[in-house]
Amino acid sequence: MAERKIPRATAKRLPVYYRYLNILLNANKRRVSSTELSEAVQVDSATIRRDFSYFGELGKRGYGYDVEKLLEFFKGVLNQDQLTSIALVGVGNIGRALMNYNFHQNTNLRISCAFDPKPELANTIQSGIPVYPVADMKQQIKDQRLDAVILTVPGDQAQAVTDELVSVGIRGILNFTPVRLSVPKGVQVQNIDLTNELQTLIYFIESTQNQA
């Protein structure tokens, strides 16, 4: 997918399409229209057709999309045809929740290791995942040839940890800290700011009430 010049917004919708196509296949649905997809994933059909058009002719006019073929195509685009291992840095409340999350459901992602400075967690198994001391982080990432991490450390440690991760070849960071990280070109950062999302949600709730 990296070689295709598609908008970031389109790229962020691809996993949504992939997840729903899995649901359709499991329900023995053989074909689907853009209108049906639109109703299910809450994305307008014109946007879906535009998103798909970046990858060529994926459907047929009057027929729609072959669910199995479309699913296989997006499996390749999203690298779901091979197991992808990621690391977790920070085993706090959010980190523990993520370690218990079922990434295997409809994906080929797994957390293969975690890192935390707490002595009581060092060299233990938590939720089936080995936890290493931070001192081992760089070597383990090299040994396991990992490209991506989930970052859930305290904000005042986020940039320093990021610099270490980048120095050993990490190219993608899912950032749960409130800090906007500084990374070199070629390193991708996805920010998950729960406070911001909640504040935005409350704003829209209040805004809707005021308009009623």
Helices and strands as residue ranges (DSSP letters): H 8-26, E 31-32, H 34-41, H 45-53, E 65-66, H 67-77, E 84-89, H 93-99, E 109-115, G 119-121, E 124-126, E 129-132, G 134-136, H 137-144, E 148-151, H 155-167, E 172-175, E 188-191, H 194-211
